Amino acid sequence: LPLKIRQSLPAGVQPDTASLDALVSQGRISAFDTEDGAVTLTIPGLAVGQTFQGRFRVIPTLGGTLHAGASTIESPSRPGSPRSRRMRSSWIMW
């Protein structure tokens, strides 16, 4: 099943779209969408037991310890299905 991962970003960072474009070119993700405070990745269907790993860069616009809201994972083929939530994360920029 395809997945959508919404990665929350703290105030003070912007996603580097070149690194997201590279994930699309490599076939690791099929699409991405950016908005203030988040990046949503569309992951192609994975085989049973297969995991997803991907990295993208962010560009800091502030320094210090920054905090983001919870990120979510959901299956777009099952609207309204329960979501898996991840704890909030801290980002340290220098």
Summary of the structure (lengths in Angstrom):
residues: 94
radius of gyration: 13.8
end to end distance: 38.2
largest distance: 40.5
contacts: 231
relative contact order: 0.31
helix: 10%
strand: 40%
